[in-house]
Amino acid sequence: MSSCLMKVEKRIQKEIPGLGEMIRRARKIDRRTLAELADLAGMSVPNWYSIENEEMKVLPLTTLRRIEAALGVSFNVAFDDNDVDEAEEEKQ
């Protein structure tokens, strides 16, 4: 028998009303430029703006965590068993 690795993925999405505005307010409180913050978060300035303006419909959690790290804040986004699994929602 060969030893193969199998991965299982669970994709969960959670609506966070006003997240873009919360990010914008935190950025304006921060004294650094948008270019500096975007660089710290590993993204472009236009990408950051698209997040603030909520033009992105799905924000990867890793991107949110990089924004939080750049700003030194937490937006308290957490997932639990009551959150909707994207694949299960598509079946319904």
N, C-alpha and C positions, 0 to 999 in steps of 0.2 A: 504494500500500500504506500502510495506517495503521500507526503504530508502537504496538503494545500491549505492555504489560508482563505477563509471566506469572510466577507465583510457584510454586515447588516447595517442598513441606513434607515434612519427615521428623520424625516424632515418635518419640522414643526414651524408654523408661522403664528405670529401673535400681533394683533393690531395695537399700536401704541399711538393714540391720538395726540397730535401736536408735537411729535418727536422732533420734527424739523425745526420748529420754532424753539424748542428747548435747547437744541444744539446751537441755533443762532444766538440766543440770549447768553448762553455760556461763553460763546466765542467773543461776543461784544464786551463781556466783563473781563475777559482775558486781555492782557496788555500786548500780547504778541500779534504780529500781522497774520492775516489769513494764509499767506504764502508759507510762513513759518509753521503754522499749525498743520496745514495740509501736508507739508513735507514730513513733519513728525509722524503723521498718521499714514504716510506712505501713499498719498493720493494726490491728484491734481487739484488745482483751485476750482476749475469748472465742475469736477466731480463733487467736491465739497458743497459747492453752491446748489447742485442738483439734489443733494441730500437735504440741505436746509429748506429748499423750496418744495420738497416732497415730490419731486419729479420721478424719483426712483420708487417703484411700487413695492419692491422687496429689498431690504437692506440686510446684507449678510451680517450675522452676529459678530464675526471677526472684524468687520469694518467698523461696526459700532464700538467694539472694545478698543480699537485703535484710536478712534475719535475721543473716547473717554480718557484714554491714557494721555493723548496729546493735550487735552484740556485740563487734566487732573481732576476730573469729576466722574460721578457715576449717575446714570440715568435710571438706575434700578430696574433694568429690564432682565427678568428672570423667567425661566420656563418651569412648569410643573406638569404633573400628569393630567391636569384638567385642560391643558392647552390642546388645540386641535392639530392632529397629525394631518399634514397637507395631502398625503396619499389617501387617507381615510375620507377626508372631506370631498375629494374628487370622485370617490365611489358613490357618494350619496346624491 
